[in-house]
């Protein structure tokens, strides 16, 4: 039987696609002189054991490709220059090495058939922890820091909170994509690799295949983690490139190299991921890693817009750090990046929060987040400097959309507040300069302006004097600090009235950064180590070394010391909190290196972000007002994505769409990536939406249909379900209920409330939208369709298609004969691969005899019956609700007819026919179930120009499929569709 490219995964759902290319890396001509693999030949450095020196300084690596058949994130080709050398492990870290070190550190223990085999089934974070452990064992600092680690039930690390990579540290680490590509290209010989044609479909002991430079298994054996976040390339040259500035909303990572399941003709240097998403939590039996050693000089990241970032901002905190402080993770940070002058923000509601910089030509100072957390106001001049300034408001999103300017001569230090009548206003001053001279101070004034529907109203003057430190909720107090601490106090009525008194606080000593807590009326400020402060504290301290707090009469009530080696700057109360402040931490050289939260009750400091020069932080915490009219949990409703299980990330896009459109939709598509990419709801004559997610088998489809569609989509008449039968057998990719819902709080909350049999109210839907990922709005607009516009055709340029795993694996199930199993004809191995979830309650127990002791041979081998049963039950439930079910079969590459395989995920064509025949017989017997087969075992009329890849339609293919599906629905309505 003809072999094709062939890759199996466990959590990396899909295949690692490596396409052939005529591109030749420039460094291949440089020869082995660039690799020094023995200490006697490397007199200028000390080699780490089993490491080689890669002399990359002054050289260039080529990342990516210009091949049109490559994926979008692999294009265009980008040159990376090096100004440093580095050391690289000669071989992949072995299972024995991993266990020997991590056992001592309490890490996960891998199952080793042989200790000299590569360590596999490790997450990115497992590899990072190993690198750190190796550095510590050698008495070094570590290249990675984090605040806390989270582990799954098997001991694998699936999240490092506050994760930061420090490239300037001399330590063990993962190689960058550029380093890996440079080293692999020095001797690009695919015939010295373990691949699908010589490996026997299994990993081999390390260094049984070496290249001319003494490096082992760079191109095969197992695919390898590298250090980088997945980012886009640019058609340019970058020096010391270290990846994307972040991994986007999902935290995507890069993996490199072929493996024992990759064809020789499909191994290249530019492939960098999987067909589906690779994150730090992914793991597979063909995915391992090797280490690099050494620091990286002057590293450069590329942000989401493709701009080079030399001083990368590092997010240290996550929602795990925020929730204990405020009882909620619904919070946002905004600040100024002094180096770029841009506004930067972080949304801590997100499972994988990222640092977002809004690029603009406007110089940003003193950002202030609106009461609802959706907008930000800022000015163009800082406190303490006189002169004209402008105030702007924009949406707090990546685009900084809906930018509006306040049309006045000068406005500075904007602060939002909500008036008693419910109006939202912005308070500002005409000049924020030195307030020490009273006459100069009084020549400026304080104003407020209403902001509604994205527009400014008419400004109103409140009083003379530039009071920009905030106004209390009861309007009895306002303060300012820009050399001295001044207050305007109203004994009765409002500070805007003429009888309010202007008062000088803190004995007239120098003070700045005043911030008034609106509720408690306590003033936060910094001083210059003056006598009043020293007397209160009881000891001497440096300028800004103490955070001081005064009550509503100006009397000092408490202070907090700065962390050792730092002083404070830009202190502000957290919006909507009475005890926590946000500050900049300044080092001994005066650089504003960190932004942190300070709990004034216990003096604890929580670092949020690190950078080169980061100024003027504002931190907003939700008050939860949107849920006050209901009993819904504002921190759980609609939170459909979790850090520990990010395979449900796409579903977190689709669930807000479902709740938003549930009362109007009449047609819903449920399925996996075929549905996700191949069904365009806009082509339907009725209101429709696409709920396809990756991955999703019939268990997942049934779960969504029974619990959500049936309970809440009252107008639904039709449901299309994907009949992806080749995935019904593959346990490694089985999308059962647990994988579908994961541990996301939203799904857990829905289940605890039995999916709301009495319905939900508008407050529930509002909370869903408030907690939705940013992409949810665009998903709602497109009704869930993913338009795969790339046209890579039904096969690669060599005519190859992917089969994962080998098509003969279905013999094991259909013939009920263990001798036909794919892997080594071994009973236990076969059952561990195909019946892990069938051997019921004890998932980790995959022993064949114990399975048979509990269940019949049919139960142990007949995996697909579970999906058939789910389909039949779905049709039964739909019949009770008068819903028509359409089983859809999407077209796949006609090239599969030449392989004997049904589709990408294997199964003999004869076996597939038996299953589809059974489904069609079932359809004949059920009045509300129809089959819409556009594949016809490859005999379809979808040309290669309509294909995104081997088994997915592109945009044009989806339109044709959906138009035909719409006509099929019309034929059912008219009674013309035959059974």
HULINMO-V85643 format. One line per field, one symbol per residue. phi: phi as a letter, one per 40 degrees, with the letter a starting at -180 (. if undefined). psi: psi as a letter, one per 20 degrees, with the letter a starting at -180 (. if undefined). A space follows every 10 residues. Layout:
phi->???
psi->???
This chain:
phi->.ccbdabbbb bcchbccbcc accbcccccc gcccbbbbcc cbccbbcccg bbcbccdgbb bbbgabcccc cdcbbccbcb cbbacabbdc acdccccccc ccdccgccbc cbcacccccb fbcdcccccc ccccccccgb cbcbbacabb bcccgccbab cgcbcbcccc acaccccccc ccccccacbc cbbcbccbcg facbdcgcbb cccgcbfcba gbcbcbcccc bccbcabbcf cbhccacgcc gcbbbbgcac bbcdcbcacc caabdbcbbc ccaacbbbab bbahcbcfcb bbcccgccbc bccbcccbcc ccdccbgacc aabbabcccb gccbabbccc cbcbcbbcca cccbbfcbcc dcgcbbbabb acdgbchcab bbbaccaccf cfcbbccbca aafcbcabcc cgccbbcabc abcdbccccc ccccabbbac bafgbccccb ccachccbch bcccgcaaba aahbcbbbbb cbgbcccccc bcbcbffgcc aafcbccccc gcbcabbbgc cccccccgac acdgcbcbbb ccbgccbaab ccddgbbcaf cacccgbbbb bbacbbcccg cccbbacbcc cbgcbbcbbb acabbfcbbb bccgccbcca bccccbdgcc bbccaccccc cccccdcdcc bdcbcbbbcb ibcccdcbbb cccccbcbab bcbbcacccc dcdccccbcc cbccccbbbc bcbccccccc ddbcccdccc cfbccccccc cccfffdcgb bccccccdcc cccdcdcccc ccfgcbcccc bbgcaccbgc bcbacdcccc ddcccfbccc cccffbcccd cccbbdcccf dccccbcccc ccccacdccc bcccdccccc cccccccccc bgbcbbcbbc cbdccccccg ccadcggccc cccccccccc cccccbcbbb bbbccffgcb bccccbbcad abccdccccc dccccccccc ccdcgcccc
psi->ppqrpopqrg inoaqoooqq qippphihii riiipojqhh imiiropqpk qqponipirp qpqarjpiir qhjjqapppo qqjqrrqpph rqprgggghh ghghjjaqpq oogqhjqqpa lprghghghg gghhghhjkr rqipqrhrqq qaijjppjpo qkpppnijpo rqrqqrhggg hgghihmnni ilqoahiiik lqqrqqkioq aijjqpkhib eqqpqrhqqo rqrqmapppl pkaqhrkahi lqrpqqqaai jpqgijpaih qjarhapori iqqrijobqr qrpqrppmqp rpahijqpoh npppohrahh hgghhijqin qqpqrpohhi jrpqrpoihq gmqqpppopr ipopqlqppr hijirpqrrj qrpipqrqqq pqprqmrhil rlpqppmrgp pqmqpqqprh jiqprpprqh pkapjgohhg gihrrprqpq oqkjqqbpqp pgrqpnnjjq pqhjkipqrq omgroqqopo gqcqiiqhiq ppqprkkjrp rrlpppphgi kqpprqakkr ggghgghjrq rrpjipoqpq aijjpphrqp qqqpirrqrl pqqppkqiip qprpppahjj pnhqpqpooi hjjqpopgqq agnprmqppp pqijhijhjr jqoiigpjnj qqhinjijgh hhhhghgghh jhihqipppp abhggghioo hiiqirpqqo jprproahgg ggghgghggg hinhjphqpp ppmmhhihho hhjpmaghhg hbkphggggg ghjkkmhjrq ahhghghghh jqqhihghgg gjkiponniq niriraijjq rppoaqiihi hhghilohij qgojkpgggg hhhikgihkc gnhiokpghh ghhhrrhghh hmgihghggg ghhghgghgh jlpppoopoq qrpiihhiii qgahkbpqhh hhhgghgggh hghhiphjpq pnojglkilr korhijphbh kpqagghhgg ghghhghggh hghijipq.
